[in-house]
Every structure is written in structure tokens, then in C-alpha cells.
Amino acid sequence: MEEQIQLLKKIGLTDYESKVYLAILINNCDSASSIAKASKVPRTKIYKVLESLAEKGCVDILSGSPLLFMAISPVELLKDYEKQFTELMKNIDFKRDKMRDKYVIDNYDVKMREVVDSLDKAKKEIWISNATENILKKLEARLLQSNCDIKIVMFPKEIAPDGISKKAKVKESKIKVVHVFNGKEMPAINIIIDKKRVFNLMDDKKVIIQEMLYDSAKRDFIGYFNLGWRFAKG
């Protein structure tokens, strides 16, 4: 049961929500009082948890006296989360195409120094998505010196350097997210610093870097990272 709870937490359910969802799934359809007993969630909290699960599309509420709750199948639940992820990526790509004037694009020598300087100034979080071993090696010294909470989602089949694996929380993405640059596909690497600065990297012969200057673009990439983190392996 604990393994299933941890898997559900990875897609955004709380501990209580995970326990209640599994209890309903096992018992097929049940009342709030029975669900509270089966899940061992306090009765004083059960309705709030059930309402939250309903809002997230995890359970259906059947009218009657008492109300009955039925779990959405795990397959449908995961399909819904994958659909959200896909829609978010399409939204990000659309905004990127429509907002080119809101990006700063520069070459490796100038902009990479700015990324490194930003890592030095980070106070709370450093998040990196679709990371490659090559990019992490360029940033390794700064990341190892940082006292921030570091989360890294590796591009599929890429491996983080040993030092970074020990220092940071590292997962591997199940989905390849790429840019097409000069007719070539390459990992769409994003670095988010303290949820304030967002850099988008393309690791070609030179590292091409875009910085997101507008809040709407930043919010999209922060949302993309959080969703990708939930789905990643590790």
C-alpha cells in the first residue's frame, strides 16, 4: 500500500488524498464514514479530503442518503494528467512562438556567465528540467557550492554527474521535450532560479540561451517544471 501511496503523491495527491483514493478504489463505492474507517483518515477531515479529490477529478460523488463516492480508474486518472502535461507544453510552445520579442537571446560567452552568476546568487531554489550531462558538467562547480534546494529532471537516458547526484534531488523524465534549432532536435533545457529568473538553453556547438523576461512566460515554465517533476522517474 505504501508504494501506491508514494506513486499517487508523485502526481500531486496529498498523503490523506492518496489513502482515501485507494480506500475507495478497493471498496469500489462507499460512504464517507466507511471511507474514513478504511483509510484511517480522521472523520473530521474526510469530507474536505473527498471534496478535494472530486475537484481534482479523482472521484465521482453519487447523490443519495448518505452520499456515496466512487473512484475514477487509475488508467483514466493518469490519462488525464498526461493530457494536462501535453496541453501545458503546447501552451508554452504557442507563447514562445508569439512572444519572441520578450526573450533575450545571446551567445554562450556572454549569457552563460550570467546563468552562472545567477546560480551563485540563488537563495532558495534551483530547478533544472530536461538536463543533459554536458550542461550539468558546465554548471557542476556552482551547483555543488550552493546551499539551495536543487531539483533536476534529466532528459531521458541522460545521467547526472556523480557529485550532482549526491547533492541534488534528481529524477529522469519519461517524455522527450525538444527544441528544433537549425533543423536539429535538442533537449529543451530550462533553469529556474528562486522562481524569479527562467533561462531556456539549447546545447549545440555553442549554448544558446533565452531568458524569460515576462511573468506570464515564467509562470508557464514553473508550471511545466512542477508537472514534469511529478511524472518523472526516481
Helices and strands as residue ranges (DSSP letters): H 2-10, H 15-27, E 29-31, H 32-39, H 43-55, E 59-62, E 68-71, H 74-98, G 100-102, E 103-106, H 108-121, E 125-131, H 133-145, E 149-154, H 162-167, E 169-172, E 178-181, E 184-187, E 189-193, E 197-203, E 207-212, H 215-231
